[in-house]
Amino acid sequence: MPARKGCSIGSRTVKNGPNVGSKFYGCPLWPDTKCEMFKLIDGSNDVEDLQVQLLEKNTTIAEMEVVQKLKDDKIKKL
């Protein structure tokens, strides 16, 4: 269930249906995108939950690196 490139995975809460109140990791752009990243946080598989958290952090770092590069390029043009 990889996230779309540039997508920042976040922890969300189910608001409708039989799983109301359950926590999950998912694409913040869903349902307006084709990103299929979805993982219920049920605590039954701590390793998998930690892997998803690591993926979320790595995505955030990658996004910050892109923003920094854009700022650096803008500064070089001054």
PDB file of N, CA, C and O in Angstrom:
ATOM      1  N   MET A   1       0.829  -1.192   0.000  1.00  0.00           N
ATOM      2  CA  MET A   1       0.000   0.000   0.000  1.00  0.00           C
ATOM      3  C   MET A   1       0.871   1.252   0.000  1.00  0.00           C
ATOM      4  O   MET A   1       0.791   2.055   0.929  1.00  0.00           O
ATOM      5  N   PRO A   2       1.687   1.428  -1.008  1.00  0.00           N
ATOM      6  CA  PRO A   2       2.539   2.608  -1.022  1.00  0.00           C
ATOM      7  C   PRO A   2       1.742   3.878  -1.259  1.00  0.00           C
ATOM      8  O   PRO A   2       0.727   3.878  -1.956  1.00  0.00           O
ATOM      9  N   ALA A   3       2.217   4.943  -0.674  1.00  0.00           N
ATOM     10  CA  ALA A   3       1.584   6.239  -0.889  1.00  0.00           C
ATOM     11  C   ALA A   3       2.095   6.822  -2.200  1.00  0.00           C
ATOM     12  O   ALA A   3       3.197   6.508  -2.651  1.00  0.00           O
ATOM     13  N   ARG A   4       1.290   7.659  -2.790  1.00  0.00           N
ATOM     14  CA  ARG A   4       1.672   8.358  -4.012  1.00  0.00           C
ATOM     15  C   ARG A   4       2.868   9.245  -3.700  1.00  0.00           C
ATOM     16  O   ARG A   4       2.931   9.814  -2.611  1.00  0.00           O
ATOM     17  N   LYS A   5       3.804   9.379  -4.606  1.00  0.00           N
ATOM     18  CA  LYS A   5       4.995  10.191  -4.393  1.00  0.00           C
ATOM     19  C   LYS A   5       4.586  11.618  -4.027  1.00  0.00           C
ATOM     20  O   LYS A   5       3.761  12.235  -4.700  1.00  0.00           O
ATOM     21  N   GLY A   6       5.173  12.120  -2.958  1.00  0.00           N
ATOM     22  CA  GLY A   6       4.868  13.469  -2.503  1.00  0.00           C
ATOM     23  C   GLY A   6       3.682  13.541  -1.570  1.00  0.00           C
ATOM     24  O   GLY A   6       3.322  14.622  -1.105  1.00  0.00           O
ATOM     25  N   CYS A   7       3.078  12.417  -1.294  1.00  0.00           N
ATOM     26  CA  CYS A   7       1.904  12.365  -0.433  1.00  0.00           C
ATOM     27  C   CYS A   7       2.358  12.199   1.009  1.00  0.00           C
ATOM     28  O   CYS A   7       3.169  11.323   1.307  1.00  0.00           O
ATOM     29  N   SER A   8       1.856  13.010   1.880  1.00  0.00           N
ATOM     30  CA  SER A   8       2.213  12.946   3.294  1.00  0.00           C
ATOM     31  C   SER A   8       1.180  12.109   4.041  1.00  0.00           C
ATOM     32  O   SER A   8       0.049  12.547   4.253  1.00  0.00           O
ATOM     33  N   ILE A   9       1.574  10.918   4.431  1.00  0.00           N
ATOM     34  CA  ILE A   9       0.663  10.014   5.126  1.00  0.00           C
ATOM     35  C   ILE A   9       0.412  10.541   6.529  1.00  0.00           C
ATOM     36  O   ILE A   9       1.334  10.993   7.208  1.00  0.00           O
ATOM     37  N   GLY A  10      -0.830  10.481   6.952  1.00  0.00           N
ATOM     38  CA  GLY A  10      -1.156  10.967   8.285  1.00  0.00           C
ATOM     39  C   GLY A  10      -2.084  10.024   9.018  1.00  0.00           C
ATOM     40  O   GLY A  10      -2.749   9.182   8.414  1.00  0.00           O
ATOM     41  N   SER A  11      -2.117  10.180  10.323  1.00  0.00           N
ATOM     42  CA  SER A  11      -3.027   9.412  11.147  1.00  0.00           C
ATOM     43  C   SER A  11      -4.380  10.105  11.124  1.00  0.00           C
ATOM     44  O   SER A  11      -4.470  11.311  11.353  1.00  0.00           O
ATOM     45  N   ARG A  12      -5.434   9.339  10.848  1.00  0.00           N
ATOM     46  CA  ARG A  12      -6.776   9.901  10.740  1.00  0.00           C
ATOM     47  C   ARG A  12      -7.747   9.056  11.547  1.00  0.00           C
ATOM     48  O   ARG A  12      -7.386   7.991  12.049  1.00  0.00           O
ATOM     49  N   THR A  13      -8.976   9.529  11.672  1.00  0.00           N
ATOM     50  CA  THR A  13     -10.008   8.815  12.412  1.00  0.00           C
ATOM     51  C   THR A  13     -11.212   8.579  11.513  1.00  0.00           C
ATOM     52  O   THR A  13     -11.657   9.484  10.806  1.00  0.00           O
ATOM     53  N   VAL A  14     -11.743   7.344  11.545  1.00  0.00           N
ATOM     54  CA  VAL A  14     -12.928   7.001  10.763  1.00  0.00           C
ATOM     55  C   VAL A  14     -14.112   7.784  11.315  1.00  0.00           C
ATOM     56  O   VAL A  14     -14.356   7.777  12.522  1.00  0.00           O
ATOM     57  N   LYS A  15     -14.852   8.464  10.429  1.00  0.00           N
ATOM     58  CA  LYS A  15     -15.964   9.315  10.856  1.00  0.00           C
ATOM     59  C   LYS A  15     -17.333   8.728  10.542  1.00  0.00           C
ATOM     60  O   LYS A  15     -18.332   9.167  11.111  1.00  0.00           O
ATOM     61  N   ASN A  16     -17.402   7.744   9.648  1.00  0.00           N
ATOM     62  CA  ASN A  16     -18.679   7.145   9.251  1.00  0.00           C
ATOM     63  C   ASN A  16     -18.537   5.633   9.154  1.00  0.00           C
ATOM     64  O   ASN A  16     -17.432   5.109   9.017  1.00  0.00           O
ATOM     65  N   GLY A  17     -19.667   4.940   9.225  1.00  0.00           N
ATOM     66  CA  GLY A  17     -19.676   3.498   9.011  1.00  0.00           C
ATOM     67  C   GLY A  17     -19.434   2.691  10.269  1.00  0.00           C
ATOM     68  O   GLY A  17     -19.433   3.233  11.374  1.00  0.00           O
ATOM     69  N   PRO A  18     -19.228   1.397  10.099  1.00  0.00           N
ATOM     70  CA  PRO A  18     -19.115   0.497  11.249  1.00  0.00           C
ATOM     71  C   PRO A  18     -17.829   0.659  12.062  1.00  0.00           C
ATOM     72  O   PRO A  18     -17.756   0.194  13.200  1.00  0.00           O
ATOM     73  N   ASN A  19     -16.828   1.308  11.496  1.00  0.00           N
ATOM     74  CA  ASN A  19     -15.548   1.479  12.193  1.00  0.00           C
ATOM     75  C   ASN A  19     -15.371   2.880  12.776  1.00  0.00           C
ATOM     76  O   ASN A  19     -14.239   3.315  12.992  1.00  0.00           O
ATOM     77  N   VAL A  20     -16.472   3.596  13.034  1.00  0.00           N
ATOM     78  CA  VAL A  20     -16.400   4.958  13.556  1.00  0.00           C
ATOM     79  C   VAL A  20     -15.498   5.001  14.786  1.00  0.00           C
ATOM     80  O   VAL A  20     -15.624   4.185  15.699  1.00  0.00           O
ATOM     81  N   GLY A  21     -14.590   5.969  14.786  1.00  0.00           N
ATOM     82  CA  GLY A  21     -13.687   6.147  15.913  1.00  0.00           C
ATOM     83  C   GLY A  21     -12.370   5.406  15.782  1.00  0.00           C
ATOM     84  O   GLY A  21     -11.427   5.692  16.520  1.00  0.00           O
ATOM     85  N   SER A  22     -12.284   4.450  14.851  1.00  0.00           N
ATOM     86  CA  SER A  22     -11.037   3.714  14.638  1.00  0.00           C
ATOM     87  C   SER A  22      -9.992   4.639  14.014  1.00  0.00           C
ATOM     88  O   SER A  22     -10.320   5.526  13.227  1.00  0.00           O
ATOM     89  N   LYS A  23      -8.752   4.418  14.372  1.00  0.00           N
ATOM     90  CA  LYS A  23      -7.648   5.195  13.812  1.00  0.00           C
ATOM     91  C   LYS A  23      -7.044   4.440  12.631  1.00  0.00           C
ATOM     92  O   LYS A  23      -7.022   3.209  12.611  1.00  0.00           O
ATOM     93  N   PHE A  24      -6.552   5.198  11.643  1.00  0.00           N
ATOM     94  CA  PHE A  24      -5.894   4.589  10.495  1.00  0.00           C
ATOM     95  C   PHE A  24      -4.882   5.553   9.909  1.00  0.00           C
ATOM     96  O   PHE A  24      -4.960   6.764  10.119  1.00  0.00           O
ATOM     97  N   TYR A  25      -3.920   4.996   9.164  1.00  0.00           N
ATOM     98  CA  TYR A  25      -2.985   5.791   8.386  1.00  0.00           C
ATOM     99  C   TYR A  25      -3.544   5.864   6.975  1.00  0.00           C
ATOM    100  O   TYR A  25      -3.968   4.851   6.419  1.00  0.00           O
ATOM    101  N   GLY A  26      -3.546   7.054   6.396  1.00  0.00           N
ATOM    102  CA  GLY A  26      -4.061   7.179   5.043  1.00  0.00           C
ATOM    103  C   GLY A  26      -3.627   8.465   4.381  1.00  0.00           C
ATOM    104  O   GLY A  26      -3.122   9.386   5.024  1.00  0.00           O
ATOM    105  N   CYS A  27      -3.834   8.503   3.107  1.00  0.00           N
ATOM    106  CA  CYS A  27      -3.502   9.676   2.299  1.00  0.00           C
ATOM    107  C   CYS A  27      -4.465  10.810   2.650  1.00  0.00           C
ATOM    108  O   CYS A  27      -5.679  10.607   2.640  1.00  0.00           O
ATOM    109  N   PRO A  28      -3.949  11.995   2.958  1.00  0.00           N
ATOM    110  CA  PRO A  28      -4.829  13.112   3.285  1.00  0.00           C
ATOM    111  C   PRO A  28      -5.617  13.621   2.077  1.00  0.00           C
ATOM    112  O   PRO A  28      -6.572  14.379   2.242  1.00  0.00           O
ATOM    113  N   LEU A  29      -5.231  13.216   0.877  1.00  0.00           N
ATOM    114  CA  LEU A  29      -5.917  13.655  -0.336  1.00  0.00           C
ATOM    115  C   LEU A  29      -7.073  12.741  -0.722  1.00  0.00           C
ATOM    116  O   LEU A  29      -7.858  13.080  -1.607  1.00  0.00           O
ATOM    117  N   TRP A  30      -7.189  11.585  -0.070  1.00  0.00           N
ATOM    118  CA  TRP A  30      -8.266  10.645  -0.375  1.00  0.00           C
ATOM    119  C   TRP A  30      -9.582  11.254   0.053  1.00  0.00           C
ATOM    120  O   TRP A  30      -9.598  11.855   1.127  1.00  0.00           O
ATOM    121  N   PRO A  31     -10.659  11.169  -0.648  1.00  0.00           N
ATOM    122  CA  PRO A  31     -10.931  10.362  -1.836  1.00  0.00           C
ATOM    123  C   PRO A  31     -10.695  11.106  -3.143  1.00  0.00           C
ATOM    124  O   PRO A  31     -11.076  10.609  -4.203  1.00  0.00           O
ATOM    125  N   ASP A  32     -10.082  12.275  -3.098  1.00  0.00           N
ATOM    126  CA  ASP A  32      -9.888  13.080  -4.300  1.00  0.00           C
ATOM    127  C   ASP A  32      -8.668  12.656  -5.111  1.00  0.00           C
ATOM    128  O   ASP A  32      -8.283  13.354  -6.049  1.00  0.00           O
ATOM    129  N   THR A  33      -8.065  11.546  -4.776  1.00  0.00           N
ATOM    130  CA  THR A  33      -6.889  11.062  -5.484  1.00  0.00           C
ATOM    131  C   THR A  33      -6.977   9.552  -5.630  1.00  0.00           C
ATOM    132  O   THR A  33      -7.823   8.910  -5.008  1.00  0.00           O
ATOM    133  N   LYS A  34      -6.107   8.989  -6.449  1.00  0.00           N
ATOM    134  CA  LYS A  34      -6.090   7.546  -6.636  1.00  0.00           C
ATOM    135  C   LYS A  34      -5.112   6.862  -5.685  1.00  0.00           C
ATOM    136  O   LYS A  34      -4.891   5.655  -5.792  1.00  0.00           O
ATOM    137  N   CYS A  35      -4.535   7.601  -4.775  1.00  0.00           N
ATOM    138  CA  CYS A  35      -3.629   7.020  -3.785  1.00  0.00           C
ATOM    139  C   CYS A  35      -4.411   6.002  -2.955  1.00  0.00           C
ATOM    140  O   CYS A  35      -5.493   6.305  -2.452  1.00  0.00           O
ATOM    141  N   GLU A  36      -3.866   4.809  -2.816  1.00  0.00           N
ATOM    142  CA  GLU A  36      -4.572   3.747  -2.114  1.00  0.00           C
ATOM    143  C   GLU A  36      -3.965   3.440  -0.750  1.00  0.00           C
ATOM    144  O   GLU A  36      -4.210   2.372  -0.190  1.00  0.00           O
ATOM    145  N   MET A  37      -3.172   4.368  -0.209  1.00  0.00           N
ATOM    146  CA  MET A  37      -2.559   4.132   1.093  1.00  0.00           C
ATOM    147  C   MET A  37      -3.634   4.103   2.169  1.00  0.00           C
ATOM    148  O   MET A  37      -4.327   5.096   2.389  1.00  0.00           O
ATOM    149  N   PHE A  38      -3.773   2.963   2.838  1.00  0.00           N
ATOM    150  CA  PHE A  38      -4.722   2.809   3.933  1.00  0.00           C
ATOM    151  C   PHE A  38      -4.239   1.690   4.838  1.00  0.00           C
ATOM    152  O   PHE A  38      -3.942   0.593   4.364  1.00  0.00           O
ATOM    153  N   LYS A  39      -4.159   1.953   6.128  1.00  0.00           N
ATOM    154  CA  LYS A  39      -3.731   0.941   7.090  1.00  0.00           C
ATOM    155  C   LYS A  39      -4.402   1.229   8.419  1.00  0.00           C
ATOM    156  O   LYS A  39      -4.133   2.256   9.043  1.00  0.00           O
ATOM    157  N   LEU A  40      -5.284   0.317   8.865  1.00  0.00           N
ATOM    158  CA  LEU A  40      -5.910   0.483  10.172  1.00  0.00           C
ATOM    159  C   LEU A  40      -4.857   0.379  11.262  1.00  0.00           C
ATOM    160  O   LEU A  40      -3.938  -0.435  11.169  1.00  0.00           O
ATOM    161  N   ILE A  41      -4.989   1.192  12.283  1.00  0.00           N
ATOM    162  CA  ILE A  41      -4.097   1.129  13.437  1.00  0.00           C
ATOM    163  C   ILE A  41      -4.835   0.312  14.490  1.00  0.00           C
ATOM    164  O   ILE A  41      -5.699   0.821  15.204  1.00  0.00           O
ATOM    165  N   ASP A  42      -4.475  -0.962  14.568  1.00  0.00           N
ATOM    166  CA  ASP A  42      -5.173  -1.823  15.520  1.00  0.00           C
ATOM    167  C   ASP A  42      -4.267  -2.334  16.628  1.00  0.00           C
ATOM    168  O   ASP A  42      -4.730  -2.988  17.563  1.00  0.00           O
ATOM    169  N   GLY A  43      -2.981  -2.041  16.527  1.00  0.00           N
ATOM    170  CA  GLY A  43      -2.049  -2.442  17.573  1.00  0.00           C
ATOM    171  C   GLY A  43      -1.691  -3.921  17.549  1.00  0.00           C
ATOM    172  O   GLY A  43      -0.905  -4.371  18.383  1.00  0.00           O
ATOM    173  N   SER A  44      -2.248  -4.693  16.612  1.00  0.00           N
ATOM    174  CA  SER A  44      -1.983  -6.123  16.599  1.00  0.00           C
ATOM    175  C   SER A  44      -0.621  -6.452  15.985  1.00  0.00           C
ATOM    176  O   SER A  44      -0.065  -7.519  16.242  1.00  0.00           O
ATOM    177  N   ASN A  45      -0.092  -5.551  15.187  1.00  0.00           N
ATOM    178  CA  ASN A  45       1.199  -5.789  14.557  1.00  0.00           C
ATOM    179  C   ASN A  45       2.061  -4.547  14.744  1.00  0.00           C
ATOM    180  O   ASN A  45       2.084  -3.658  13.892  1.00  0.00           O
ATOM    181  N   ASP A  46       2.765  -4.499  15.865  1.00  0.00           N
ATOM    182  CA  ASP A  46       3.552  -3.323  16.202  1.00  0.00           C
ATOM    183  C   ASP A  46       4.645  -3.029  15.182  1.00  0.00           C
ATOM    184  O   ASP A  46       4.929  -1.864  14.908  1.00  0.00           O
ATOM    185  N   VAL A  47       5.262  -4.061  14.616  1.00  0.00           N
ATOM    186  CA  VAL A  47       6.331  -3.856  13.629  1.00  0.00           C
ATOM    187  C   VAL A  47       5.762  -3.160  12.399  1.00  0.00           C
ATOM    188  O   VAL A  47       6.352  -2.200  11.902  1.00  0.00           O
ATOM    189  N   GLU A  48       4.631  -3.630  11.911  1.00  0.00           N
ATOM    190  CA  GLU A  48       4.024  -3.020  10.732  1.00  0.00           C
ATOM    191  C   GLU A  48       3.601  -1.580  11.016  1.00  0.00           C
ATOM    192  O   GLU A  48       3.766  -0.708  10.162  1.00  0.00           O
ATOM    193  N   ASP A  49       3.056  -1.324  12.210  1.00  0.00           N
ATOM    194  CA  ASP A  49       2.676   0.032  12.580  1.00  0.00           C
ATOM    195  C   ASP A  49       3.901   0.953  12.617  1.00  0.00           C
ATOM    196  O   ASP A  49       3.823   2.103  12.184  1.00  0.00           O
ATOM    197  N   LEU A  50       5.022   0.456  13.129  1.00  0.00           N
ATOM    198  CA  LEU A  50       6.250   1.248  13.164  1.00  0.00           C
ATOM    199  C   LEU A  50       6.787   1.498  11.759  1.00  0.00           C
ATOM    200  O   LEU A  50       7.332   2.567  11.485  1.00  0.00           O
ATOM    201  N   GLN A  51       6.638   0.514  10.863  1.00  0.00           N
ATOM    202  CA  GLN A  51       7.070   0.698   9.476  1.00  0.00           C
ATOM    203  C   GLN A  51       6.265   1.806   8.804  1.00  0.00           C
ATOM    204  O   GLN A  51       6.818   2.609   8.052  1.00  0.00           O
ATOM    205  N   VAL A  52       4.978   1.851   9.069  1.00  0.00           N
ATOM    206  CA  VAL A  52       4.131   2.896   8.488  1.00  0.00           C
ATOM    207  C   VAL A  52       4.530   4.259   9.064  1.00  0.00           C
ATOM    208  O   VAL A  52       4.588   5.248   8.334  1.00  0.00           O
ATOM    209  N   GLN A  53       4.802   4.310  10.365  1.00  0.00           N
ATOM    210  CA  GLN A  53       5.231   5.572  10.974  1.00  0.00           C
ATOM    211  C   GLN A  53       6.550   6.039  10.377  1.00  0.00           C
ATOM    212  O   GLN A  53       6.734   7.231  10.130  1.00  0.00           O
ATOM    213  N   LEU A  54       7.470   5.104  10.143  1.00  0.00           N
ATOM    214  CA  LEU A  54       8.746   5.449   9.519  1.00  0.00           C
ATOM    215  C   LEU A  54       8.537   5.967   8.100  1.00  0.00           C
ATOM    216  O   LEU A  54       9.178   6.939   7.698  1.00  0.00           O
ATOM    217  N   LEU A  55       7.656   5.337   7.342  1.00  0.00           N
ATOM    218  CA  LEU A  55       7.332   5.800   5.998  1.00  0.00           C
ATOM    219  C   LEU A  55       6.769   7.220   6.043  1.00  0.00           C
ATOM    220  O   LEU A  55       7.101   8.054   5.201  1.00  0.00           O
ATOM    221  N   GLU A  56       5.910   7.488   7.038  1.00  0.00           N
ATOM    222  CA  GLU A  56       5.335   8.821   7.185  1.00  0.00           C
ATOM    223  C   GLU A  56       6.432   9.854   7.443  1.00  0.00           C
ATOM    224  O   GLU A  56       6.427  10.931   6.846  1.00  0.00           O
ATOM    225  N   LYS A  57       7.366   9.531   8.326  1.00  0.00           N
ATOM    226  CA  LYS A  57       8.468  10.459   8.641  1.00  0.00           C
ATOM    227  C   LYS A  57       9.367  10.661   7.429  1.00  0.00           C
ATOM    228  O   LYS A  57       9.776  11.788   7.147  1.00  0.00           O
ATOM    229  N   ASN A  58       9.682   9.584   6.704  1.00  0.00           N
ATOM    230  CA  ASN A  58      10.531   9.699   5.514  1.00  0.00           C
ATOM    231  C   ASN A  58       9.869  10.552   4.447  1.00  0.00           C
ATOM    232  O   ASN A  58      10.543  11.318   3.759  1.00  0.00           O
ATOM    233  N   THR A  59       8.555  10.427   4.300  1.00  0.00           N
ATOM    234  CA  THR A  59       7.820  11.248   3.340  1.00  0.00           C
ATOM    235  C   THR A  59       7.897  12.714   3.728  1.00  0.00           C
ATOM    236  O   THR A  59       8.095  13.574   2.870  1.00  0.00           O
ATOM    237  N   THR A  60       7.743  13.006   5.011  1.00  0.00           N
ATOM    238  CA  THR A  60       7.825  14.383   5.500  1.00  0.00           C
ATOM    239  C   THR A  60       9.214  14.959   5.240  1.00  0.00           C
ATOM    240  O   THR A  60       9.340  16.102   4.801  1.00  0.00           O
ATOM    241  N   ILE A  61      10.246  14.180   5.506  1.00  0.00           N
ATOM    242  CA  ILE A  61      11.623  14.633   5.272  1.00  0.00           C
ATOM    243  C   ILE A  61      11.836  14.923   3.792  1.00  0.00           C
ATOM    244  O   ILE A  61      12.437  15.939   3.444  1.00  0.00           O
ATOM    245  N   ALA A  62      11.354  14.049   2.920  1.00  0.00           N
ATOM    246  CA  ALA A  62      11.507  14.252   1.471  1.00  0.00           C
ATOM    247  C   ALA A  62      10.807  15.530   1.025  1.00  0.00           C
ATOM    248  O   ALA A  62      11.334  16.279   0.203  1.00  0.00           O
ATOM    249  N   GLU A  63       9.622  15.775   1.568  1.00  0.00           N
ATOM    250  CA  GLU A  63       8.898  17.004   1.215  1.00  0.00           C
ATOM    251  C   GLU A  63       9.673  18.237   1.681  1.00  0.00           C
ATOM    252  O   GLU A  63       9.748  19.232   0.961  1.00  0.00           O
ATOM    253  N   MET A  64      10.244  18.174   2.877  1.00  0.00           N
ATOM    254  CA  MET A  64      11.010  19.307   3.409  1.00  0.00           C
ATOM    255  C   MET A  64      12.265  19.552   2.569  1.00  0.00           C
ATOM    256  O   MET A  64      12.662  20.699   2.365  1.00  0.00           O
ATOM    257  N   GLU A  65      12.890  18.474   2.083  1.00  0.00           N
ATOM    258  CA  GLU A  65      14.076  18.620   1.236  1.00  0.00           C
ATOM    259  C   GLU A  65      13.725  19.314  -0.076  1.00  0.00           C
ATOM    260  O   GLU A  65      14.498  20.139  -0.563  1.00  0.00           O
ATOM    261  N   VAL A  66      12.578  18.993  -0.650  1.00  0.00           N
ATOM    262  CA  VAL A  66      12.145  19.631  -1.900  1.00  0.00           C
ATOM    263  C   VAL A  66      11.911  21.123  -1.660  1.00  0.00           C
ATOM    264  O   VAL A  66      12.343  21.954  -2.458  1.00  0.00           O
ATOM    265  N   VAL A  67      11.238  21.460  -0.576  1.00  0.00           N
ATOM    266  CA  VAL A  67      10.977  22.867  -0.244  1.00  0.00           C
ATOM    267  C   VAL A  67      12.292  23.603  -0.045  1.00  0.00           C
ATOM    268  O   VAL A  67      12.450  24.726  -0.524  1.00  0.00           O
ATOM    269  N   GLN A  68      13.240  22.986   0.656  1.00  0.00           N
ATOM    270  CA  GLN A  68      14.537  23.631   0.899  1.00  0.00           C
ATOM    271  C   GLN A  68      15.290  23.860  -0.405  1.00  0.00           C
ATOM    272  O   GLN A  68      15.905  24.909  -0.595  1.00  0.00           O
ATOM    273  N   LYS A  69      15.243  22.869  -1.310  1.00  0.00           N
ATOM    274  CA  LYS A  69      15.926  23.036  -2.594  1.00  0.00           C
ATOM    275  C   LYS A  69      15.317  24.193  -3.383  1.00  0.00           C
ATOM    276  O   LYS A  69      16.043  24.971  -4.001  1.00  0.00           O
ATOM    277  N   LEU A  70      14.003  24.309  -3.365  1.00  0.00           N
ATOM    278  CA  LEU A  70      13.342  25.420  -4.058  1.00  0.00           C
ATOM    279  C   LEU A  70      13.780  26.760  -3.467  1.00  0.00           C
ATOM    280  O   LEU A  70      14.013  27.721  -4.200  1.00  0.00           O
ATOM    281  N   LYS A  71      13.888  26.818  -2.150  1.00  0.00           N
ATOM    282  CA  LYS A  71      14.340  28.056  -1.494  1.00  0.00           C
ATOM    283  C   LYS A  71      15.782  28.356  -1.857  1.00  0.00           C
ATOM    284  O   LYS A  71      16.128  29.504  -2.138  1.00  0.00           O
ATOM    285  N   ASP A  72      16.631  27.326  -1.853  1.00  0.00           N
ATOM    286  CA  ASP A  72      18.046  27.518  -2.224  1.00  0.00           C
ATOM    287  C   ASP A  72      18.176  28.031  -3.659  1.00  0.00           C
ATOM    288  O   ASP A  72      18.972  28.928  -3.937  1.00  0.00           O
ATOM    289  N   ASP A  73      17.387  27.451  -4.567  1.00  0.00           N
ATOM    290  CA  ASP A  73      17.431  27.889  -5.963  1.00  0.00           C
ATOM    291  C   ASP A  73      16.974  29.343  -6.105  1.00  0.00           C
ATOM    292  O   ASP A  73      17.528  30.106  -6.897  1.00  0.00           O
ATOM    293  N   LYS A  74      15.972  29.706  -5.339  1.00  0.00           N
ATOM    294  CA  LYS A  74      15.464  31.077  -5.375  1.00  0.00           C
ATOM    295  C   LYS A  74      16.505  32.055  -4.851  1.00  0.00           C
ATOM    296  O   LYS A  74      16.657  33.148  -5.396  1.00  0.00           O
ATOM    297  N   ILE A  75      17.221  31.674  -3.803  1.00  0.00           N
ATOM    298  CA  ILE A  75      18.263  32.522  -3.233  1.00  0.00           C
ATOM    299  C   ILE A  75      19.409  32.703  -4.236  1.00  0.00           C
ATOM    300  O   ILE A  75      19.965  33.796  -4.347  1.00  0.00           O
ATOM    301  N   LYS A  76      19.762  31.645  -4.959  1.00  0.00           N
ATOM    302  CA  LYS A  76      20.857  31.722  -5.948  1.00  0.00           C
ATOM    303  C   LYS A  76      20.529  32.718  -7.057  1.00  0.00           C
ATOM    304  O   LYS A  76      21.425  33.339  -7.628  1.00  0.00           O
ATOM    305  N   LYS A  77      19.244  32.864  -7.358  1.00  0.00           N
ATOM    306  CA  LYS A  77      18.843  33.780  -8.413  1.00  0.00           C
ATOM    307  C   LYS A  77      18.882  35.254  -7.987  1.00  0.00           C
ATOM    308  O   LYS A  77      18.855  36.149  -8.831  1.00  0.00           O
ATOM    309  N   LEU A  78      18.945  35.494  -6.684  1.00  0.00           N
ATOM    310  CA  LEU A  78      18.978  36.877  -6.187  1.00  0.00           C
ATOM    311  C   LEU A  78      20.307  37.552  -6.421  1.00  0.00           C
ATOM    312  O   LEU A  78      20.481  38.715  -6.056  1.00  0.00           O
TER     313      LEU A  78
END
